[in-house]
Amino acid sequence: MISHQEILEQVSKISIQLLLNEPFYGHFFTGIVKTINKEVPTAGVRSVNNLTIEMALNKKYWLSLSPQHQYGLIKHEVLHIALKHITQHRNENIPIALLANIAADLVVNQYIDKQHLPPGGIQLSKFQNMGSKFDISIEAHKDVDYYYQKLKEIMDKGGKLPGEYICKEKLENASWEQKPHDLDDIFEKAADSVRNHANWDSFDKMDDAQKEIVSAQIDNLLKNANERVGTAMFAGNVPASLLEQINALINASKANLDWRRALRMFTASSARTYLKNTLRRKSKRYGTTPGIKIKSYHHILVGVDTSGSMNIVEIEEFFSEIHHIWRQGAQVTVVEFDYEIQNSYAYKGEPPSQVKGRGGTSFDPVIELANEQLHPDILIIFTDGYIDKIELNSRKPLMWMISTQGITGDTDYWSILEEKGRVIKMQSQAIKL
């Protein structure tokens, strides 16, 4: 019997094909956690643990698909995540779950080759033909709201929602005519096709703050994919709305200062001095050796956020800057943390092969460690900045270094950090679309 690990290896092979054929989607997909879960009927995206986005696959369903359909399935789920359907597909304007789910599939399946669509995949042409029977025109390349309203128009003009969904949604004004026609059949098939959206309920139950964190994770994946492939993303079929979304992210993350200079000045301000005897320099006062040389030193405690919202690119970015700090002669102690301290060690010029963490986030354990045990000259915390509250105050100067994919200055998160120390936004060279 084929194992879960073998299934994940098959997923990796499809991922490589996606990287070669449509690099933007391929790089986006590399940042998503993949699991095998028999409780998922087909495949789907859900939120697990501390708001981590996970793509879960049903083993039996996956093995029932051809490699072409496996490719299409992965791209289908990637598009749902990238377009944020998982957190935005339900609102006061689109209350009916079935129609919202069909509308979301109408959006993403237009960007997937028909030969890659799994059997029963929802296609725009079928609904365009249905709409024409009621003099309803349905255009291509629109968003979820547009398709939802078109589907609702069809229902209002003579369609009917399957009874089980009327009960599920508890509709008070479900007054569609119960006429015999082929609408029942096409909607029943569509309802079966969108079963993989069942796990989206985990996102529907989130409050606004939790959805914002998930949205920020998606933004991180988008910016990372853009920075890796640049104009190569046009080799894939990327929706215009997604390009606009990426452009907005790039513009919002532009720094207004030389953050590296700010970091250097901050670390230099903490230096202390000591006297060192040297045989290479005579004492100017006494003309004898050994002479005395004045040297500076400082102990810097560096906190590295390894919580679930961080990706490997951000962590690599952090250690690149830690290395520059260390090369200036500072004594650097690195603390890896999520909701608690996971690891602590003296930095010696080599980043760790892997970091510990991936849970929730709390900055208080790092601040407490600095205050009560390590007593550094300064404290620098590298993070994406997503935190609701911080209880402790640092007794030493504190600087927050926000990753390129992290929070921006117009958020409440930024204000929370500013109350505790100086906040600096890191910046990488964005690739123009």
Residue pairs with C-beta under 8 A, 6 or more apart in sequence:
2 59
2 63
4 36
4 59
7 36
7 57
7 59
7 62
7 63
8 34
8 36
10 62
10 70
11 34
11 57
11 62
11 70
11 74
14 67
14 70
14 71
14 74
15 26
15 29
15 30
15 74
16 26
17 71
18 25
18 26
18 29
18 71
18 74
18 75
18 78
19 26
19 27
19 30
20 26
21 235
21 236
22 75
22 235
22 236
22 237
23 228
23 229
23 232
23 233
23 235
23 236
24 225
24 226
24 229
24 232
24 233
24 235
24 236
24 238
25 75
25 78
25 79
25 82
25 225
25 236
27 224
27 225
27 228
27 229
28 78
28 81
28 82
28 221
28 222
28 224
28 225
29 74
29 78
31 220
31 221
31 224
31 225
31 311
32 53
32 54
32 55
32 78
32 81
32 221
33 48
33 52
33 53
33 54
33 55
34 54
34 55
34 56
34 57
35 54
35 55
35 56
35 57
36 56
36 57
36 58
36 59
36 62
37 56
37 57
37 58
38 58
38 59
38 60
40 46
40 56
40 57
40 58
40 196
40 198
40 199
41 58
41 61
41 195
41 196
41 198
42 58
42 61
42 195
42 196
43 55
43 56
43 57
43 58
43 61
43 62
43 73
43 77
43 196
44 55
44 56
44 77
44 196
44 197
44 198
44 199
44 200
45 53
45 54
45 55
45 56
45 77
45 80
45 81
45 86
45 199
45 200
46 53
46 54
46 56
46 199
46 200
46 202
46 203
47 53
47 54
47 202
47 203
47 206
47 214
48 54
48 202
49 308
49 359
50 307
50 308
50 309
50 359
50 360
50 361
51 206
51 210
51 213
51 214
51 217
51 308
51 309
52 217
52 308
52 309
52 358
53 81
53 86
53 214
53 217
53 218
55 74
55 77
55 81
56 199
62 70
62 73
65 73
65 118
68 115
68 116
69 116
69 117
69 118
69 119
71 116
72 112
72 113
72 115
72 116
72 117
72 118
72 121
73 118
75 111
75 112
75 116
76 105
76 108
76 109
76 112
76 117
76 118
76 121
77 196
79 107
79 108
79 111
79 112
79 239
80 86
80 104
80 108
81 218
81 221
82 218
82 221
82 222
82 242
83 107
83 108
83 239
83 241
83 242
84 215
84 218
85 104
85 107
85 108
85 144
85 200
86 200
86 203
86 214
87 203
87 206
87 211
87 214
87 215
88 144
89 100
89 101
89 103
89 104
89 144
89 197
89 200
90 97
90 100
90 204
93 145
93 148
94 100
94 103
94 144
94 145
94 148
95 169
96 148
96 152
96 161
96 165
96 169
96 171
97 165
97 168
97 169
98 161
98 162
98 165
98 169
98 187
98 190
98 191
98 194
99 148
99 151
99 152
99 155
99 161
100 144
100 148
101 194
101 197
101 200
102 122
102 127
102 147
102 151
102 187
102 190
102 194
103 144
103 145
103 146
103 147
103 148
103 151
104 144
104 194
104 197
105 121
105 122
105 190
105 193
105 194
106 122
106 124
106 127
106 147
107 142
107 143
107 144
107 147
107 239
109 117
109 121
109 122
109 123
109 124
110 124
110 140
110 141
111 237
111 238
111 239
112 121
112 237
114 123
117 123
120 189
120 192
120 193
121 193
122 190
122 193
122 194
124 138
124 140
126 186
127 138
127 147
127 150
127 151
127 154
127 186
128 138
130 154
130 182
130 183
130 186
131 137
131 138
131 150
131 153
131 154
134 153
134 154
134 157
134 158
136 150
136 153
136 154
136 157
138 147
138 150
139 146
141 239
141 240
143 241
154 183
155 161
155 176
156 176
158 176
158 177
158 179
158 181
158 183
159 176
159 181
159 183
159 187
160 176
160 177
160 178
160 179
160 183
160 184
161 169
161 171
161 174
161 176
161 187
162 184
162 187
162 188
162 191
165 191
166 174
203 211
203 214
206 214
209 388
213 309
213 386
216 309
216 384
216 386
216 405
216 406
216 407
217 309
219 249
219 405
220 309
220 311
220 314
220 384
220 405
221 311
222 242
222 245
222 246
222 249
223 246
223 249
223 250
223 253
223 404
223 405
223 430
224 311
224 313
224 405
225 233
226 233
226 246
226 250
226 430
226 431
226 433
227 428
227 430
227 431
229 431
230 431
230 432
231 431
231 433
233 433
243 433
246 433
247 433
250 430
252 408
252 410
253 404
253 405
253 408
253 425
253 427
253 430
254 427
254 430
255 425
255 426
255 427
257 424
259 401
259 424
259 425
259 426
259 427
260 321
260 324
262 422
262 424
263 321
263 325
263 380
263 399
263 401
263 424
264 328
266 378
266 380
266 397
266 399
266 422
267 298
267 300
267 325
267 328
267 330
267 378
267 380
268 328
269 378
269 397
270 298
270 300
270 377
270 378
270 397
271 296
271 297
271 298
271 377
272 296
272 297
272 298
272 377
273 294
273 295
273 296
273 297
274 294
274 295
274 296
274 297
275 292
275 293
275 294
275 295
276 292
276 293
276 294
276 295
277 290
277 291
277 292
277 293
278 290
278 291
278 292
278 293
279 289
279 290
279 291
280 291
281 289
281 291
281 292
281 293
282 288
282 289
282 291
283 289
283 290
283 291
283 292
284 291
296 329
297 329
297 330
297 331
298 330
298 331
298 377
298 378
299 330
299 331
299 333
299 374
299 376
299 377
300 325
300 330
300 331
300 332
300 333
300 376
300 377
300 378
300 379
300 380
301 333
301 335
301 366
301 369
301 370
301 374
301 376
301 378
301 379
301 380
302 322
302 325
302 332
302 333
302 334
302 335
302 347
302 380
302 381
302 382
303 335
303 337
303 363
303 366
303 379
303 380
303 381
303 382
303 383
304 315
304 318
304 319
304 322
304 334
304 335
304 336
304 337
304 355
304 382
305 337
305 338
305 357
305 361
305 381
305 382
305 383
305 384
306 315
306 336
306 337
306 338
306 342
306 355
306 356
306 357
306 358
307 337
307 338
307 339
307 357
307 358
307 359
307 360
307 361
308 338
308 357
308 358
308 359
308 360
309 361
309 384
309 386
310 357
310 383
310 384
310 403
311 405
313 405
314 384
314 403
314 404
314 405
314 406
315 355
316 351
317 403
317 404
317 426
317 428
318 382
318 401
318 403
319 351
319 352
321 382
321 401
321 426
322 332
322 334
322 347
322 351
322 382
323 347
323 349
323 351
325 332
325 380
326 332
326 347
326 349
331 346
332 346
332 347
333 344
333 345
333 346
333 347
333 374
333 376
334 343
334 344
334 345
334 346
334 347
335 341
335 343
335 344
335 366
335 369
336 342
336 343
336 344
336 352
336 355
336 356
336 357
337 357
337 362
337 363
337 365
337 366
338 357
338 358
338 359
338 360
338 361
338 362
339 359
339 360
339 361
339 362
339 365
340 359
340 362
340 365
341 365
341 366
341 369
342 355
342 356
342 357
343 352
343 355
343 356
344 369
361 383
361 386
361 387
362 387
363 381
363 383
363 387
363 390
363 392
363 420
364 390
364 391
364 392
366 379
366 381
367 379
367 390
367 392
367 393
367 394
367 398
367 420
368 392
370 376
370 379
370 394
370 395
370 396
371 392
371 394
371 395
371 396
375 396
376 396
377 396
377 397
378 396
378 397
378 398
378 399
379 394
379 396
379 397
379 398
379 399
379 421
380 398
380 399
380 401
381 398
381 399
381 400
381 401
382 401
382 403
383 400
383 401
383 402
383 403
383 406
384 402
384 403
384 405
384 406
384 407
385 400
385 402
385 403
385 406
385 407
385 411
385 413
385 414
385 417
385 423
386 406
386 407
386 413
387 413
387 416
387 417
388 416
389 416
390 416
390 417
390 419
390 420
393 420
394 420
394 421
397 421
397 422
398 420
398 421
398 422
399 421
399 422
399 423
399 424
400 417
400 420
400 421
400 422
400 423
400 424
401 424
401 426
402 417
402 423
402 424
402 425
402 426
403 426
404 425
404 426
404 427
404 428
406 425
406 426
407 413
407 414
408 414
408 425
409 423
409 425
414 423
417 423
